Structures are given as structure tokens and as C-alpha cells.
Amino acid sequence: MSLAEPITCNSPARCTAPYPFADTIVNSSPRLPRGVAAGRGEVELVLDLRHAGRRSVTLRYEWAGDAAQPAVFVAGGISAHRHLAANDRFAEPGWWQAQVGEGRALDPQTHCLLSFDWLGADGALDVVIDPADQADAIAALLDALGVEALHAFVGSSYGAMVGLQFAARHPARLHQLVAISGTHRAHPYASAWRALQRRAVALGALQCDESHGLALARQLAILSYRTPEEFDARFDSVEVAHGRVRVGAEDYLDHCGAKYASNTPPVAFLRLSESIDLQSLEPESINVAVTVVAVEQDRLVPVADARALAQRLRGETRLCVLDSAYGHDAFLKEVDAIGAVLRECLIDANPEVSA
């Protein structure tokens, strides 16, 4: 992709010219209000991957907001993508619909929001992908777009891990990080859970039914994302049908598995699942402002790891511990609590934005 002119950035977090993207639009959706531009693009790059050497890659990105506003990069879990919220050009709901829009925590009227599809998300990059590779890819994307630095990086789950890598590897390009349900290491218990999910995919492939294996892996993942408390409140019926016992949660899990398998290449799941388990960095290497958000009931990212991260970071640090029956998925489900944290972080770091 060729850019018309580089963006002029006069401060680490503010750009003073509009992004020169070919597919710029003026958007009048309620979620991306009139006068706020939005668009998508691709950048072809060559990156040096930590475990796979030099590779040609395509970075697919989306943006929403006026480039004169502070730039915020937003990243979610391994199933998240570049599309954060619905707009006139791209009408489908985004993965973080609840937090992105006019008057919401991530408001394209007050911030220019950037996001991208993870390296490997299309299944074409069948190599080991480190979270540090994702951080370097984001830095390369910012170079291509002429963005010198980010006002904030908001990452949830895998996105929080990548955000920590970005803060460690590219500190001069980041004012602050919000790391939600993701820390400096992959916990061995969570890694074991993910290893079983990958074995389910492998078993499906042996049976010439990789899609079924992927659906089963997703069902196992859902059990790790949520909590016994939520399942106790939602599912209580057990029935005998056609000579077998079927428990109340099976229909829900079947739906989750089938939906995921229909949208995700098995290779993408395997490589990104592995990438989570490669997360390992020294918190002492991070000297930017970080807000660490943890959930008491999160079984994948224990609160103890979040506390250890917060204690070892070298920059200004805040720790927020939430209570939620949604466990690891609280960043998707606890709209008010997560929104309040984001508002406080973004406003505190940017006094020009009023509450």
C-alpha cells in the first residue's frame, strides 16, 4: 500500500494531519458519529520473527476517528480482529461494540482508534508467532501510517500480553498501557488447558474432521474463560433423550464451538494459541505508565500474577481488581466496570479530554 504523504506528528501522542488512507469515509452511524472518519487498509511488510526468521506479511488494519485526536491502539483476545464497532461502511457488529462509540469509553470523537488483525489470523502464516512479533508488527504498522507514538495501548487478554511486549520493546512510542486480564507470563495451568485444546484439533485432523476438532477446542476454551458460578446460575437442567444424558450447558457449548469453527482457520487457532504460551518478559523492563486490570475469578490469569506484575513494573502503576462471575471474559461482559476503568485511564492521561 502506498501512502500519499507522511503524517506530521508534533508530539508523542497527537497527529496534526488526517490519515491519508485510500478508503477514508465520513461516518454517520450512531456508534461512529457524523464527522468522524473511518476506514480500512493493508500494509505489506517484511518482519524478522523471533522463531521463524524473516517473513513477508500483510497487516490488515482499521481506524476510526480524527487523526488530530490522541491515537489509541486497541487489541483483544486471539479471536478479536481489526473491527471494533459497527459503522456505515462496515455495518457488522465489532468485537468490542460495548466500549466503542459516541459517549463510550473509547470514543472516536475524542481519540483516533487503531486496530489490526493479528499476525497469523488468516491462517496463511503457519509458523511459530511470538507475542513480541505482534508488538513489532504494530510498531511497523505505525511506521507505515506515519504515527510516531500512541497516546495509549488498550489490550485485553492476548492483547494485554502484546501490549506489555510493546511497552518493553518500543517504550518511546507509548504514553500509557491498559493491560486487562493479561500479564507478563503464561501461567502453567492455563498453558496446560490450551495444550489440550490443541490436541483436540489434532485429534479431529486425524479423523479427517479438523473443523469438529476446532469446535471441541473452542468448547474447552469457553469453560476456561467462564466460571462455575456463572454456569450454576445459567444451566440447571439435565435430560435423558435418545438413550443418553444431556446436560444443560451442552447446547450453549455446541453453539459456541460451531460459530467459532465456521469463522476461524484451524492453523490460525493453533498458532495464536501457541503464541499465548510463549509470553515471557521481565516486568522490570517496562518503564511506561501501566494500569493492570485483573479479575478475582479469572482462572487463566490469576490475580497473584497480576499483583506480581504490578509490583515489578518500573513506571507509574495502578492495579484494579474486579469481581465477576464472567471470569476471564469480564472484559467483554462487565461493560460498566471496564468502561469506568478505561475512562479514568484515558482522561487522567489526557487532561484536555473532559469527563
C-alpha positions as a Markdown table, in Angstrom:
| # | Residue | x | y | z |
|---|---|---|---|---|
| 1 | Met | 0.0 | 0.0 | 0.0 |
| 2 | Ser | 1.3 | 3.5 | -0.8 |
| 3 | Leu | 0.6 | 6.5 | 1.4 |
| 4 | Ala | 0.2 | 9.9 | -0.2 |
| 5 | Glu | 2.1 | 11.9 | 2.4 |
| 6 | Pro | 3.5 | 11.0 | 5.8 |
| 7 | Ile | 1.5 | 12.2 | 8.8 |
| 8 | Thr | 3.1 | 15.1 | 10.7 |
| 9 | Cys | 3.3 | 14.3 | 14.4 |
| 10 | Asn | 4.2 | 17.2 | 16.7 |
| 11 | Ser | 4.0 | 15.2 | 20.0 |
| 12 | Pro | 4.3 | 11.6 | 21.1 |
| 13 | Ala | 0.5 | 11.2 | 21.1 |
| 14 | Arg | -1.0 | 13.6 | 18.7 |
| 15 | Cys | -1.1 | 13.8 | 14.9 |
| 16 | Thr | -1.9 | 17.0 | 13.2 |
| 17 | Ala | -2.9 | 15.8 | 9.7 |
| 18 | Pro | -5.6 | 13.3 | 8.7 |
| 19 | Tyr | -4.5 | 9.8 | 7.8 |
| 20 | Pro | -4.0 | 9.5 | 4.1 |
| 21 | Phe | -5.9 | 6.3 | 3.7 |
| 22 | Ala | -7.4 | 5.5 | 0.3 |
| 23 | Asp | -10.7 | 4.3 | 1.7 |
| 24 | Thr | -11.4 | 7.2 | 4.0 |
| 25 | Ile | -15.1 | 7.8 | 4.7 |
| 26 | Val | -17.2 | 10.2 | 6.7 |
| 27 | Asn | -19.3 | 8.1 | 9.0 |
| 28 | Ser | -22.8 | 9.0 | 10.4 |
| 29 | Ser | -23.5 | 5.8 | 12.4 |
| 30 | Pro | -24.7 | 6.4 | 16.0 |
| 31 | Arg | -21.6 | 4.4 | 17.1 |
| 32 | Leu | -19.2 | 6.4 | 14.9 |
| 33 | Pro | -20.8 | 9.8 | 14.7 |
| 34 | Arg | -21.0 | 12.2 | 11.8 |
| 35 | Gly | -17.8 | 13.9 | 11.0 |
| 36 | Val | -15.7 | 11.0 | 12.3 |
| 37 | Ala | -13.7 | 9.3 | 9.6 |
| 38 | Ala | -13.2 | 5.5 | 9.4 |
| 39 | Gly | -11.6 | 3.2 | 7.0 |
| 40 | Arg | -9.5 | 0.0 | 6.4 |
| 41 | Gly | -6.3 | -0.8 | 4.7 |
| 42 | Glu | -3.4 | -3.2 | 4.2 |
| 43 | Val | 0.3 | -2.9 | 4.6 |
| 44 | Glu | 2.8 | -5.3 | 3.0 |
| 45 | Leu | 5.9 | -5.7 | 5.2 |
| 46 | Val | 8.9 | -7.9 | 5.9 |
| 47 | Leu | 9.4 | -8.7 | 9.5 |
| 48 | Asp | 12.0 | -10.7 | 11.4 |
| 49 | Leu | 10.1 | -13.1 | 13.6 |
| 50 | Arg | 11.8 | -14.4 | 16.7 |
| 51 | His | 11.3 | -18.1 | 16.0 |
| 52 | Ala | 10.7 | -18.2 | 12.2 |
| 53 | Gly | 13.2 | -15.7 | 10.6 |
| 54 | Arg | 12.4 | -13.1 | 8.0 |
| 55 | Arg | 8.9 | -13.3 | 6.6 |
| 56 | Ser | 6.7 | -11.3 | 4.3 |
| 57 | Val | 3.4 | -10.4 | 6.0 |
| 58 | Thr | 0.3 | -8.5 | 5.3 |
| 59 | Leu | -1.1 | -6.3 | 8.1 |
| 60 | Arg | -4.8 | -5.5 | 7.8 |
| 61 | Tyr | -5.9 | -2.6 | 9.9 |
| 62 | Glu | -8.9 | -0.4 | 10.6 |
| 63 | Trp | -9.2 | 3.0 | 12.1 |
| 64 | Ala | -11.9 | 5.3 | 13.4 |
| 65 | Gly | -11.7 | 8.9 | 14.5 |
| 66 | Asp | -9.9 | 12.2 | 13.6 |
| 67 | Ala | -6.2 | 12.0 | 13.4 |
| 68 | Ala | -6.0 | 15.3 | 15.2 |
| 69 | Gln | -7.1 | 13.4 | 18.3 |
| 70 | Pro | -4.8 | 11.2 | 20.5 |
| 71 | Ala | -4.1 | 7.8 | 18.9 |
| 72 | Val | -5.1 | 4.7 | 20.8 |
| 73 | Phe | -4.3 | 1.2 | 19.7 |
| 74 | Val | -6.9 | -1.4 | 20.8 |
| 75 | Ala | -6.3 | -5.2 | 20.8 |
| 76 | Gly | -8.3 | -8.1 | 22.2 |
| 77 | Gly | -8.0 | -11.9 | 22.5 |
| 78 | Ile | -6.8 | -14.2 | 19.8 |
| 79 | Ser | -10.3 | -14.3 | 18.3 |
| 80 | Ala | -10.5 | -10.5 | 18.2 |
| 81 | His | -9.8 | -8.6 | 15.0 |
| 82 | Arg | -9.5 | -5.1 | 13.5 |
| 83 | His | -13.2 | -4.3 | 13.5 |
| 84 | Leu | -14.1 | -2.8 | 16.9 |
| 85 | Ala | -17.6 | -1.5 | 16.3 |
| 86 | Ala | -20.2 | -1.2 | 13.5 |
| 87 | Asn | -20.2 | 1.9 | 11.2 |
| 88 | Asp | -21.8 | 2.9 | 7.9 |
| 89 | Arg | -19.1 | 1.4 | 5.8 |
| 90 | Phe | -18.7 | -1.8 | 7.8 |
| 91 | Ala | -22.1 | -2.4 | 9.3 |
| 92 | Glu | -21.4 | -5.7 | 11.0 |
| 93 | Pro | -21.0 | -5.6 | 14.8 |
| 94 | Gly | -17.5 | -5.3 | 16.1 |
| 95 | Trp | -15.9 | -7.4 | 18.8 |
| 96 | Trp | -15.9 | -4.6 | 21.4 |
| 97 | Gln | -19.2 | -3.0 | 20.4 |
| 98 | Ala | -20.0 | -2.1 | 24.1 |
| 99 | Gln | -16.9 | 0.1 | 24.6 |
| 100 | Val | -16.5 | 1.8 | 21.3 |
| 101 | Gly | -18.8 | 4.7 | 20.1 |
| 102 | Glu | -20.0 | 8.2 | 20.9 |
| 103 | Gly | -20.1 | 8.8 | 24.6 |
| 104 | Arg | -18.5 | 5.5 | 25.3 |
| 105 | Ala | -15.1 | 4.8 | 26.9 |
| 106 | Leu | -13.4 | 4.5 | 23.5 |
| 107 | Asp | -14.9 | 7.4 | 21.7 |
| 108 | Pro | -13.8 | 8.2 | 18.1 |
| 109 | Gln | -14.8 | 11.8 | 18.8 |
| 110 | Thr | -12.0 | 12.2 | 21.4 |
| 111 | His | -9.5 | 9.5 | 20.3 |
| 112 | Cys | -8.3 | 8.1 | 17.0 |
| 113 | Leu | -8.7 | 4.4 | 17.4 |
| 114 | Leu | -6.4 | 2.0 | 15.6 |
| 115 | Ser | -6.7 | -1.8 | 15.4 |
| 116 | Phe | -5.4 | -4.7 | 13.3 |
| 117 | Asp | -5.9 | -8.4 | 12.6 |
| 118 | Trp | -3.3 | -10.5 | 14.4 |
| 119 | Leu | -0.3 | -11.9 | 12.6 |
| 120 | Gly | -1.4 | -15.4 | 11.6 |
| 121 | Ala | -5.2 | -14.7 | 12.0 |
| 122 | Asp | -5.9 | -15.6 | 8.4 |
| 123 | Gly | -4.1 | -19.0 | 8.7 |
| 124 | Ala | -1.6 | -18.2 | 6.0 |
| 125 | Leu | 1.4 | -17.8 | 8.4 |
| 126 | Asp | 1.9 | -21.3 | 9.6 |
| 127 | Val | 5.0 | -20.7 | 11.8 |
| 128 | Val | 5.7 | -20.0 | 15.5 |
| 129 | Ile | 4.5 | -16.5 | 16.3 |
| 130 | Asp | 5.7 | -14.8 | 19.5 |
| 131 | Pro | 3.8 | -12.0 | 21.2 |
| 132 | Ala | 6.9 | -9.9 | 20.7 |
| 133 | Asp | 6.4 | -10.4 | 16.9 |
| 134 | Gln | 2.9 | -8.9 | 17.2 |
| 135 | Ala | 4.3 | -5.9 | 19.1 |
| 136 | Asp | 6.9 | -5.4 | 16.4 |
| 137 | Ala | 4.3 | -5.7 | 13.7 |
| 138 | Ile | 2.3 | -2.9 | 15.5 |
| 139 | Ala | 5.4 | -0.7 | 15.6 |
| 140 | Ala | 5.9 | -1.4 | 11.8 |
| 141 | Leu | 2.3 | -0.5 | 11.1 |
| 142 | Leu | 2.7 | 2.8 | 13.0 |
| 143 | Asp | 5.7 | 3.5 | 10.9 |
| 144 | Ala | 3.8 | 2.8 | 7.7 |
| 145 | Leu | 1.0 | 5.1 | 8.8 |
| 146 | Gly | 3.3 | 7.8 | 10.0 |
| 147 | Val | 2.2 | 7.6 | 13.6 |
| 148 | Glu | 5.2 | 8.4 | 15.8 |
| 149 | Ala | 3.7 | 7.2 | 19.1 |
| 150 | Leu | 0.5 | 6.2 | 20.8 |
| 151 | His | -1.4 | 8.1 | 23.5 |
| 152 | Ala | -2.5 | 4.7 | 24.8 |
| 153 | Phe | -2.5 | 1.0 | 24.1 |
| 154 | Val | -5.6 | -0.8 | 25.4 |
| 155 | Gly | -5.1 | -4.6 | 25.4 |
| 156 | Ser | -7.4 | -7.4 | 26.7 |
| 157 | Ser | -6.3 | -11.0 | 27.2 |
| 158 | Tyr | -3.7 | -11.8 | 24.5 |
| 159 | Gly | -3.9 | -8.1 | 23.6 |
| 160 | Ala | -2.7 | -7.2 | 27.1 |
| 161 | Met | 0.3 | -9.6 | 26.7 |
| 162 | Val | 1.2 | -8.0 | 23.3 |
| 163 | Gly | 0.7 | -4.5 | 24.9 |
| 164 | Leu | 3.2 | -5.4 | 27.6 |
| 165 | Gln | 5.6 | -6.5 | 24.9 |
| 166 | Phe | 5.1 | -3.3 | 23.0 |
| 167 | Ala | 5.8 | -1.3 | 26.2 |
| 168 | Ala | 9.0 | -3.2 | 26.8 |
| 169 | Arg | 10.3 | -3.1 | 23.2 |
| 170 | His | 9.0 | 0.3 | 22.0 |
| 171 | Pro | 8.7 | 2.5 | 25.1 |
| 172 | Ala | 9.4 | 5.7 | 23.3 |
| 173 | Arg | 6.2 | 5.1 | 21.2 |
| 174 | Leu | 3.8 | 4.7 | 24.1 |
| 175 | His | 2.4 | 7.1 | 26.7 |
| 176 | Gln | 0.5 | 4.5 | 28.7 |
| 177 | Leu | -0.8 | 0.9 | 28.6 |
| 178 | Val | -4.0 | -0.5 | 29.9 |
| 179 | Ala | -3.5 | -4.3 | 30.4 |
| 180 | Ile | -6.7 | -6.2 | 31.1 |
| 181 | Ser | -6.6 | -9.9 | 32.0 |
| 182 | Gly | -3.1 | -10.4 | 30.6 |
| 183 | Thr | 0.3 | -10.4 | 32.3 |
| 184 | His | 4.0 | -10.9 | 31.7 |
| 185 | Arg | 3.8 | -14.7 | 31.6 |
| 186 | Ala | 1.6 | -17.6 | 30.6 |
| 187 | His | 0.5 | -19.4 | 33.7 |
| 188 | Pro | 1.4 | -23.2 | 33.6 |
| 189 | Tyr | -2.1 | -24.2 | 34.5 |
| 190 | Ala | -3.6 | -22.1 | 31.6 |
| 191 | Ser | -0.9 | -23.4 | 29.2 |
| 192 | Ala | -1.9 | -27.0 | 30.1 |
| 193 | Trp | -5.5 | -26.1 | 29.3 |
| 194 | Arg | -4.6 | -24.7 | 25.9 |
| 195 | Ala | -2.4 | -27.7 | 25.1 |
| 196 | Leu | -5.4 | -29.9 | 25.5 |
| 197 | Gln | -7.4 | -27.7 | 23.2 |
| 198 | Arg | -4.7 | -28.0 | 20.5 |
| 199 | Arg | -4.7 | -31.8 | 21.0 |
| 200 | Ala | -8.4 | -31.7 | 20.3 |
| 201 | Val | -7.7 | -30.1 | 16.9 |
| 202 | Ala | -5.0 | -32.6 | 16.2 |
| 203 | Leu | -7.4 | -35.5 | 17.0 |
| 204 | Gly | -10.0 | -34.0 | 14.7 |
| 205 | Ala | -7.4 | -33.8 | 11.9 |
| 206 | Leu | -6.6 | -37.5 | 12.4 |
| 207 | Gln | -10.3 | -38.3 | 11.8 |
| 208 | Cys | -10.4 | -36.0 | 8.7 |
| 209 | Asp | -12.7 | -33.7 | 10.7 |
| 210 | Glu | -10.5 | -30.7 | 11.7 |
| 211 | Ser | -13.5 | -28.4 | 12.0 |
| 212 | His | -15.1 | -30.7 | 14.6 |
| 213 | Gly | -11.8 | -30.8 | 16.5 |
| 214 | Leu | -11.6 | -27.0 | 16.4 |
| 215 | Ala | -15.2 | -26.7 | 17.7 |
| 216 | Leu | -14.4 | -29.0 | 20.6 |
| 217 | Ala | -11.3 | -27.0 | 21.4 |
| 218 | Arg | -13.4 | -23.9 | 21.5 |
| 219 | Gln | -15.9 | -25.5 | 23.9 |
| 220 | Leu | -13.0 | -26.4 | 26.2 |
| 221 | Ala | -11.8 | -22.8 | 25.9 |
| 222 | Ile | -15.2 | -21.5 | 26.9 |
| 223 | Leu | -15.0 | -23.5 | 30.1 |
| 224 | Ser | -11.7 | -21.8 | 30.9 |
| 225 | Tyr | -13.0 | -18.3 | 30.1 |
| 226 | Arg | -16.1 | -18.5 | 32.3 |
| 227 | Thr | -16.7 | -19.7 | 35.9 |
| 228 | Pro | -18.6 | -22.4 | 37.8 |
| 229 | Glu | -20.6 | -19.6 | 39.4 |
| 230 | Glu | -21.9 | -18.4 | 36.0 |
| 231 | Phe | -22.8 | -21.9 | 34.9 |
| 232 | Asp | -24.6 | -22.6 | 38.1 |
| 233 | Ala | -26.7 | -19.5 | 37.6 |
| 234 | Arg | -27.5 | -20.3 | 33.9 |
| 235 | Phe | -27.7 | -24.0 | 33.5 |
| 236 | Asp | -29.5 | -26.5 | 35.7 |
| 237 | Ser | -31.5 | -28.8 | 33.5 |
| 238 | Val | -30.4 | -32.4 | 32.8 |
| 239 | Glu | -32.5 | -34.6 | 30.4 |
| 240 | Val | -32.5 | -38.1 | 29.1 |
| 241 | Ala | -33.0 | -38.2 | 25.4 |
| 242 | His | -32.4 | -40.9 | 22.9 |
| 243 | Gly | -30.8 | -43.1 | 25.4 |
| 244 | Arg | -28.3 | -40.6 | 26.7 |
| 245 | Val | -28.0 | -37.9 | 29.3 |
| 246 | Arg | -27.6 | -34.3 | 28.0 |
| 247 | Val | -26.7 | -31.6 | 30.5 |
| 248 | Gly | -28.0 | -28.0 | 30.3 |
| 249 | Ala | -24.8 | -26.3 | 29.0 |
| 250 | Glu | -24.3 | -28.6 | 26.0 |
| 251 | Asp | -26.5 | -26.6 | 23.6 |
| 252 | Tyr | -24.6 | -23.4 | 24.6 |
| 253 | Leu | -21.2 | -25.0 | 24.1 |
| 254 | Asp | -22.3 | -26.5 | 20.8 |
| 255 | His | -23.3 | -23.1 | 19.6 |
| 256 | Cys | -20.0 | -21.5 | 20.7 |
| 257 | Gly | -18.0 | -24.3 | 19.1 |
| 258 | Ala | -19.8 | -24.3 | 15.7 |
| 259 | Lys | -19.7 | -20.5 | 15.4 |
| 260 | Tyr | -16.0 | -20.3 | 16.1 |
| 261 | Ala | -15.1 | -23.2 | 13.8 |
| 262 | Ser | -17.1 | -21.5 | 10.9 |
| 263 | Asn | -15.0 | -18.3 | 11.2 |
| 264 | Thr | -11.5 | -19.4 | 12.2 |
| 265 | Pro | -8.9 | -21.4 | 10.2 |
| 266 | Pro | -7.6 | -24.2 | 12.4 |
| 267 | Val | -4.0 | -23.1 | 11.6 |
| 268 | Ala | -4.8 | -19.7 | 12.9 |
| 269 | Phe | -6.2 | -21.0 | 16.2 |
| 270 | Leu | -3.2 | -23.3 | 16.7 |
| 271 | Arg | -0.5 | -20.7 | 16.1 |
| 272 | Leu | -2.2 | -18.0 | 18.1 |
| 273 | Ser | -2.9 | -20.4 | 21.0 |
| 274 | Glu | 0.8 | -21.3 | 21.0 |
| 275 | Ser | 1.7 | -17.7 | 20.9 |
| 276 | Ile | -0.1 | -17.1 | 24.2 |
| 277 | Asp | 2.0 | -19.8 | 25.8 |
| 278 | Leu | 5.2 | -18.1 | 24.6 |
| 279 | Gln | 4.5 | -15.0 | 26.6 |
| 280 | Ser | 7.5 | -14.3 | 28.8 |
| 281 | Leu | 9.1 | -11.0 | 29.7 |
| 282 | Glu | 10.7 | -9.2 | 32.7 |
| 283 | Pro | 8.3 | -6.6 | 34.1 |
| 284 | Glu | 11.3 | -4.6 | 35.2 |
| 285 | Ser | 11.9 | -3.8 | 31.5 |
| 286 | Ile | 8.8 | -1.7 | 31.4 |
| 287 | Asn | 9.1 | 1.9 | 32.4 |
| 288 | Val | 5.9 | 3.5 | 31.0 |
| 289 | Ala | 2.6 | 4.1 | 32.9 |
| 290 | Val | 0.6 | 0.9 | 33.2 |
| 291 | Thr | -2.9 | 0.1 | 34.5 |
| 292 | Val | -3.2 | -3.6 | 35.3 |
| 293 | Val | -6.8 | -4.9 | 35.4 |
| 294 | Ala | -7.4 | -8.3 | 36.9 |
| 295 | Val | -10.5 | -10.4 | 37.7 |
| 296 | Glu | -10.7 | -12.3 | 41.0 |
| 297 | Gln | -12.4 | -15.3 | 39.3 |
| 298 | Asp | -10.1 | -15.4 | 36.3 |
| 299 | Arg | -8.7 | -18.9 | 36.2 |
| 300 | Leu | -6.4 | -18.3 | 33.2 |
| 301 | Val | -4.7 | -15.1 | 34.5 |
| 302 | Pro | -4.6 | -15.5 | 38.3 |
| 303 | Val | -4.8 | -12.3 | 40.4 |
| 304 | Ala | -1.5 | -13.3 | 42.0 |
| 305 | Asp | 0.2 | -12.9 | 38.6 |
| 306 | Ala | -1.4 | -9.5 | 38.1 |
| 307 | Arg | -0.2 | -8.4 | 41.6 |
| 308 | Ala | 3.3 | -9.7 | 40.8 |
| 309 | Leu | 3.3 | -7.8 | 37.5 |
| 310 | Ala | 2.2 | -4.6 | 39.2 |
| 311 | Gln | 4.8 | -4.9 | 41.9 |
| 312 | Arg | 7.7 | -5.4 | 39.4 |
| 313 | Leu | 6.8 | -2.7 | 36.8 |
| 314 | Arg | 9.1 | 0.3 | 36.9 |
| 315 | Gly | 6.8 | 3.1 | 35.7 |
| 316 | Glu | 3.7 | 4.6 | 37.2 |
| 317 | Thr | 1.5 | 1.7 | 38.0 |
| 318 | Arg | -2.1 | 1.1 | 39.0 |
| 319 | Leu | -3.8 | -2.2 | 39.9 |
| 320 | Cys | -7.5 | -2.7 | 39.6 |
| 321 | Val | -9.1 | -6.0 | 40.7 |
| 322 | Leu | -12.7 | -6.7 | 39.6 |
| 323 | Asp | -15.1 | -9.2 | 40.9 |
| 324 | Ser | -17.0 | -11.0 | 38.2 |
| 325 | Ala | -18.7 | -14.3 | 37.6 |
| 326 | Tyr | -17.6 | -14.0 | 34.0 |
| 327 | Gly | -14.0 | -14.7 | 34.9 |
| 328 | His | -11.6 | -14.2 | 32.0 |
| 329 | Asp | -14.4 | -12.9 | 29.8 |
| 330 | Ala | -15.2 | -10.0 | 32.1 |
| 331 | Phe | -13.5 | -7.5 | 29.7 |
| 332 | Leu | -16.4 | -8.4 | 27.3 |
| 333 | Lys | -19.2 | -8.8 | 29.7 |
| 334 | Glu | -18.7 | -6.3 | 32.5 |
| 335 | Val | -19.4 | -3.2 | 30.4 |
| 336 | Asp | -19.8 | -0.6 | 33.1 |
| 337 | Ala | -16.8 | -1.7 | 35.2 |
| 338 | Ile | -14.4 | -2.0 | 32.3 |
| 339 | Gly | -15.7 | 1.2 | 30.8 |
| 340 | Ala | -15.1 | 3.1 | 34.1 |
| 341 | Val | -11.5 | 1.9 | 34.2 |
| 342 | Leu | -10.9 | 3.0 | 30.6 |
| 343 | Arg | -12.5 | 6.4 | 31.1 |
| 344 | Glu | -10.4 | 7.1 | 34.2 |
| 345 | Cys | -7.2 | 6.0 | 32.4 |
| 346 | Leu | -7.7 | 7.9 | 29.2 |
| 347 | Ile | -9.0 | 11.1 | 30.9 |
| 348 | Asp | -6.3 | 11.1 | 33.6 |
| 349 | Ala | -3.5 | 10.8 | 31.0 |
| 350 | Asn | -5.1 | 13.4 | 28.7 |
| 351 | Pro | -6.3 | 16.4 | 30.7 |
| 352 | Glu | -7.6 | 18.1 | 27.6 |
| 353 | Val | -10.4 | 15.5 | 27.4 |
| 354 | Ser | -13.1 | 16.4 | 29.9 |
| 355 | Ala | -15.3 | 13.8 | 31.7 |
